Amino acid sequence: MAFLHPALFYRGAEGFLSGTVPFVRDGLSVGEPVAVAVPRHHLRLLRAELGTDVARVRLVDMTEAGRNPGRIIPGVLRAFADEHPGRHVRMIGEPLWAGRSSVEYPACVQHEALINRAFDGRWATVLCPYDAEALGASELADAARTHPWLIDGAGEWCASGEYAPDDVVADYNRELPPPPGAHRYVVAGHDLGGLRRLAAALARQHGLDEDRAEDVVMTVSELASNSVEHGGGAAVILFGFADGQLICQVRDRGRLADPMAGRLPAPLGQERGRGLLLVNQVADLVRVHRGPAGSTVEARFAVSADRV
């Protein structure tokens, strides 16, 4: 059994379809489970091209399911693979597109690098399309560093001489600046009542509805509790607002050493150790900085109704 993780460099809609449709149909022809997680405009193209075959494919809107790249592995890729134990599964995952922001990009490229760890020893193929017309040279160069195999527009495979996923994870482990106009709150011990009240008030003040305000409260509670338990007994929480997003940062003196933390599905029956996984599920973006003096986890929540 082997895991294959190629990057497909395509140009335009025709190139996208010529690189993905045969991959899907080859899997269907031999009875393999197939899932496709791409932005919604590419889902429309595939639905039209696949015709009746589309009913046999799991289609996922990556602009929603993959809004936060940290939820793609546990919530999309591993979730689908785990539904089919002992079988080879085919998946297409396009986590990076031209509309991604510079704030999101480091999380996207780290996600791509960590797929290789998440599927080590598993029988699966994850094809990752990259728009060679819309993306820049640095994005395409990073794709060559996170994928052991590359596929060109003619469908030719070659091994990537630049493949170095662990270096990518380290390169994008960058310090997170405090959010603009930050409200600062210090937690020492397990009394989180005041933090929860502040989080709820700030969420409502910035226009989040009640459900999203509850997500903010849960996020800071989980992260602060984890800091108290594993990060030296205290945490500093910073709240700010920028680019239409409520930003929550939790800083502590702990070492969040494992980059896979919060990125793998929780085993059945596991009650503890799910905090970062839950945060990845509800936040619109999660970024982590691991440094010698401690760790920072940043969660962002878009305020606009459509959260684009």
N, C-alpha and C positions, 0 to 999 in steps of 0.2 A: 504494500500500500504506500502511496506517496501523496504529498500535497504539492500542488502546482499553483503558482501565484504570478501570472503574467500581466504585464501592462500592455494594453493595446493603444497604440498611437494612431488616431484616426483624424480625418479631415472632413468636416461638414456632415450633413445628415446622411448622405449616401455612404460615406466612409464608416459612419457609426453602424449603419445597418449591415453593411457587407462584413463587418468584423464581429457583430454580435448574433445576427440571425442564424448563420450556420452553426455557431457554438451552441445555441439553444436547440436547434433542430437535431443536431448530432446527439445531444443528450436524450431528447425525447425518443429518438429512433431506437435507442437501446434500453429504454425504460428507466432512465436515471431521473431522480428528482431534480427539478430546475427552478431556480429563483432568480429574479432580476430586480435589483434595487438601483434605480437611476432617477435623475430628475424628471419631473412630470412631463416636460416636453418630449423627452426621449421615450417615456412610456407610451405616449400617443403614437409615436412613429412605430414602435414595436407592435402595438395592438393592431394597427392597420396592416403591417407587413406579415404578421404571423397568422392572421385570419382565425380559423377555428382552432388552431393549435394553441392559441393564447389561453384557452380554458385549462390547459394542462401545466401552466406555468404560474408560480407564485410571483405576483407583481407587487412591488413595494415602491412607494413614492419617496425617494431619498431626500427630497427637499423637506419632508416632514419627519420621517423615521430617522434620517441622518442629519437633521438640523444640528444636533450636538454630535460631533464625530465619536465621542466617547461612548455613545450608546449603540453604535453600529455592530461591533463585534458581539456583545451579549444579546442585543435585542433583534438583530437581523441575521447575521451570518452564522454564528454558533447556534442560535435558536433554531434556524432551519436545518442545519446539519444534525443537531441533536435529535430532531424529529425522525431521522432516518439512520439509526445506528447500523453499522455494518455494511452500508451501501455507499457507493461513490456518488457524491452530490456535485452538481454544477451550479455555480452562482456568478452573477455579474454584479459588481458593486462599483458605482461611480460616485465617490465621496467629494470630488473636487470639480468645480465648474467655474465659469468665468465670473459668476455673481458672488462667489465667496469673498468675504472681507479679509483684509490683512490680519485682523485679530483672530479669525477662524483658521487661517491657513496653518499655523504651527500645529494645531490640534488635528487637522486633516492629515498632514504628512506623518505625524507620530502614529496616528491610527493605522496608516498604511504599513509603516514599519512593524507595528506590533501584531498585525495579522499573522505574520510568519511564526511568532511565538504561540499565538492562540490556536493555530492548527498544526503545530508540530506533531508528527506521527499520525495525523488523521488522513483519511482518504477523501480528498475533496479537491476541486479546482475552483479558484476565485479569479475571475477575469476582471481587470480594472481598466475601463476605457479612459483615455486622456485625449482631450480635444487639442490637437497639435496646432490648430489655427488660432484658437481663442486664448490658450494658456501661454505664459511666457517661458523663456529659456530656462529660468531657474526652477520653475515648477516641473518641467519635463526632465531636467537633470535630477531633481529629487525623486522623480518616479523611477529613474534608472537605479537610484540608490536603495529604494525600498522594494523593488521587484527583482527576483532572480532571473526572470525571463522577460524579454521584450518582443512585441509583435509589431511589425511595420504595416504600412497601408496596403501592401501587397499580400499580407497574411503570412509573411515569413517570420519564423521564430529564431531568436538568437539569445545566447546567455548574456546577461548584463555584466560587463567587466567592472562596473561601478557599484555593484551590490554591496551595501554595508548598512543594514538596518539598525544595528546597535549604535553606530555612529550618528545616524539620523536622530534617534531618540535623544542622545546626549546633546547634539547640536541645537535642538529645539527646546531643550530644558532651560528656558530663559526666564530671567527675573520678571516678575509681574509688578508693574508700578502701582502705587496706591491709586484708587479711583478718584476722579476729580471731586473736590468738595466733600471729602470723606467724613461720614459720621463714625466715630470710634467708640467701640464698646469692648470692655475687658471682661472675660469670664474666668473665674477661678473657682474650681469646684463644680458641683453638679446642679447648682441653682440656675436654671436657664429661663426662669419666668420673665425677667426684665428683657432679656435678649429677644424672646419670642414676641413680646409686646412691641418692642421697637421695630422688629422686622415686619410685623403686620402693619404697623402704622405707616412705615415708609413705602411698603408695597402699595397700599391704598392711596397714599399721597401722590404717587407717581402713576396712578391710573390702572393698576392691575386689578382684575376682577377678583372675586372672593376665592375662586378655585386656585387662581395663580398666586394669590396672597398666601394661601395655605401651603402651596409648593415652596414659596420662599421661606416660610417659617420652618417647614420640615427640613429644608436644606441646611439652614444655618444651625438648627438644633442638632442634626446628625453630625455635621462637621465639627461643631463646638464640642459635642460629647466625645467624639473621637479624639480631639485634641487634648481634652482633659485626661482621658484614659491613657493615651499613647504619646502625647506630645509635651510632656513635662508638667502636666497638671493645670495648665492655663492656656488661654487663647486670646488673641486680639482679633476682633471682627471689625472690618471696615465696610461701610456701605457708601456707594456713590452712584452717580447717574451720568451716562454718556452714550451718545449715538443711539438714543431711543431705548436704552437698556438699563435696568436696575442691576448694579454690580455688587456682589457680595464676596468679600475676601475673608478667609479665615487663615490666620498666621499662628504658627506655634514653633516650639523648639525641637519637635520630633523629626525623625527621618522616615519619610514615606518612600522607602527604598524600592519597592516593587512597582515598575511601571505598568504591570498588568492589573494592579489594584482597581477594582470597580469596573473592569472590562470583561469579566468572564461571568457566565450565568452562575447563580448560586446553586449549589447542590441541594437536592430535595431534603427538607428537614433542617436546613441550616438557619438558625435564628440570629446569630451574631455575625458581625463582619460584613453586613450588607449595606452599610451607610453610603459609601461612595458609589456603589452600584445604583442605589435608589436616587442619589443626587444626579447621576448621569441620565437616569430615565426622565426626570422632570425638568431639568434646566435646559435652556436653549444653547448654552455653551458652557463647557467645563474645561478649565486649564489648570495644570499643576506645575509648580516649580519646586524642585528638590535641591536644597543647597546645604553646605556644611553647617550653617547656623540654624537650620530648621526648614520647614515646608510651608508653602502657601497654596491653598486651593481657592480658585476663583470660579464662581458660578454666575452666569448672566441670564437675565430674564427680559425678553423683549416686551415692550409695553404696548405696541400697536396691536390692534385686534387680530390681524391676520398673521402677525409674528413672522414677517418675511425679512 
